[in-house]
């Protein structure tokens, strides 16, 4: 599946729809499996459809969940004018062409960001290397974009200048930014 990498208010909704449709049939090959047979299929069987047809179901799920955080998160940022940008350059899956999963620039300002979708037990371990990477970059806005259920409802990250957390609820297509940008 070929997706645009520049997301704007004009194309992001159609991309979300197209992406969501492309993953509808993932899992039909494991229907009715359980136990060792299921686990082997998840870890070894190629998914055969969707945006990553040549990887295992397990690997596809990891990539797809992060892609959905990016798609829904950027859509929310654009709709709510959270940052002063009209377009975001994004990377999907395990691409690494632009150094960051998210990039936006305009009017002499720069935003860079990293995105992930993770279980709560892996949140801190995944967040720390991303923070290290973001702290090395000179940018007006540095963003950690993550699924909302990776943290408890009352979670409050340590704040630092220019660093924003975007907690994305993929199912509801909503997000919460900490700290609030006030734009």
N, C-alpha and C positions, 0 to 999 in steps of 0.2 A: 504494500500500500504506500503510495507516494503522497506525503503530506507537505503542505507549504510550511516553511520555517519562519515566515514573518506573519505574526498574528496581529490583526487589527479588528476594530469594531465591525468592519464590513465583511470579514471572512471567518471570524472565530466561531460563530454559531454553526455555520455549515460544516466546519471542520470537526466540531464536537459531535454533531449528528453523524457525519460520515464515519468517524472513528468508532463511535458507539455501535453503529450498524455492523462494522467490520468484525466486531468481537462477539456478536450474538450467538454464533454456533460453536464457539470454543467450549470444549467439554463434552460434546456429544459422543466422542469416542471413548469416554470413560464411564458413560452412563451404566449404572448397575454394578460397577466394579467396587470391591472393598478389600480391606486387608492388604496383604503383600502385593497382590495383583494391582491394586489401585496405586500404591506407593511406587511400584516399579514403573507403571505407566506415567505417573506424574514426573518422575525423575528421568525417564529414558525416551518416552514416546514423543515424536515430533508433533507439534500442535496441528500442522497442516492447513491452517487458515488464519485469517486475521492479519495484523500488521507484521507479525514475526512467525511465518509459517514453518521455518526451518529450524526452530529451536524447540526445546522441550516445553511442555505445558507449564512446568514450574518456572522456568526462565521467562517464558512469555508473560506469565502472570506478574512477575516482578517488574518487567519493563512496562507492561500495559498500565499497571497501577500508578507508576510514576508518571507516565504520559498523561493519564487522566488528571493527576494533580496539576500538571503543567497546563493542560488545556482548560480545565475548569478554573484554575487559579488565575491565569492570565485573562480569561474572559471576564472574571469578576473584577480584576484590577482595571481593565479597560472600561467596563460598564460604570464603575464607580469613580473613575478618574482618580484612583488612589495615588498614583504618581504622575508627574507631568509629562507623560509620553503617549503618543498615539499608536505606536507599534512596538512589538517585542520580537526579537529574534530568539528562537528557541531551538533546543536540540532534544530529540526523542531517543528512546531506547538507550543504547550505550554509545551514542555518537560523542565525539570529542573533537570537533573542528574549531570551536570558538572559545575553548577553555572553560566556559560556563554554560549551564543549562538555559539561563535567561540572560538577555542583554538588551538594553534599550538606551538610546542616546538622543539628545536634542537640546537646543538652546544652551549648549555648553555644559550639559549635565550628563552623567553616566550612571546607569544602574546595571549591576551584575548580580546574578543569583544562582543558587543551587537548589535543586528540587529532589525530593524523595518521598516514598510511601513505605512506611515501615510499621511493624508491630510495636506496641509500647515498650516491650522488653529490649528492643534494639535501638530505640530513639537516641539515647545519649551516645551510644557507640557510633552511630551514623552522623549525628550532629557535630561532634567534636572535630573530625577531619574537615568537614565542610566549613566550619567556622574558621579553622586555621587557614584554609585556602582563601576564603573571602577576606580575611584580615590582611592578607598580603596585597590585595588589590586596592589601588587608589580609585575610589568611586564615590559619588555623592550618596548613592543608595546601594547597600549590600543587603540581599534578600535571601532568607532561608525559607523555602516554600515546602510545606509538608502536610500530609493528611492530618485532619483535625483530631482524629481518634488515636493518634500516636502519643498524645499527652492527656492527662486528666483535665476535666472541665475547668478547674481552678488554677491550672498551671500558669505561672508567670515567669518567663525567661529573664535572665539578667539582661538589663538594657545597656546599650552602649551607642554612642553617637554614630548615626548613619547606618545602623544595622536594624533590619526589620524582619519579623517573623510573619509569614502568611500561612495561617492554618486553614486548609481547604477541606470543605465537606463535599466530596465528589457526588454523593447521592443527592444532595440538595442543591448542588452547584452554587454554594455560598462560601464565604471566607471571612476570616477575622484577621486584622492586621494589628500586630503589637510591636512598637507602640503605634497608636493611631496617627496617621500622617497629617490629618487636618487639612488636606488640599480641598 
